[in-house]
């Protein structure tokens, strides 16, 4: 099952609703980059509120997607990282230092609008 | 043999009790006897005697209940376990000497009697030690719980701003608790900025700094900003001397400045009312 990517003005919205397996994660990476290319999106919000568990591979793919999107000129905000997931990521040594994060989708969009300057 | 001892003790009870108490008091090391009111010492000692005798005559329910009650009582009175154990030991000696003195037992069989007396005391001492140990364990676990409740509270002070004051030493266990409370609190209170106040942390070494940095990074992941406040001069010195890199975090010396900065970051400020 592929992850739906929604377009809202010049932003793309992705809400990940179930645990990602390796295959889905890679497909998602391809799909997202393709969509950014097609739509010329300037911002991407990835909401992972429903995810309670993340492994190092998924974390790496997410980090990669963020860097790739940035290369293509889209700013990425990750929203709704659960406390347990945050602890796992820190323990895995994944800090996502230069990635924007927000508590929820609403605040994420707000932050993105601010960053994009309108 | 049991009956013989029991008979002897009952017969000479008052004398034995007196010798035994004198021995306990005169030994002198136990200061607790000096500070204890005389009548409490007397009544407890009598209880003690009753129980030992009851043990001899009847091993049924009544004895069990009395023994438990007695153990609870000495624990509550705060008798040191050493004193109670000494009481038991002295009792054995007193009875044995008394038996020999009255010629109730033959010299050759003294060893047998001593062994019998010992066997007879073991369940009592076991029960008492057990009660003491349980009380101590209970106290320790209660204190542990209290400490845990106190160790990492997150206080929502203003909308979108929360504060976590840390007081005392931070070890790995506590750091884990700090991180969990911090993240859960940020998500529950929907805070934008959290201030970790380390005014009360006596020493910041690399380990503590590592834990704090991890917590701050985790806060960033859930989508809030983390500020480190309450950095005392000596803490600043250690941090720099140890080469700990806190460049990625906003740090201030006092909570007051931290709150002002946090308000500024969330687009607000404190103004004085006119008039």
Interface residues (C-beta under 8 A of the other chain):
Chain A: X78 X79 X80 X81 X82 X83 X85 X86 X87 X89 X90 X95 X96 X97 X101 X102 X103 X104 X107 X108
Chain B: X179 X180 X183 X184 X186 X187 X190 X192 X214 X217 X218 X219 X220 X221 X222 X223 X224 X248
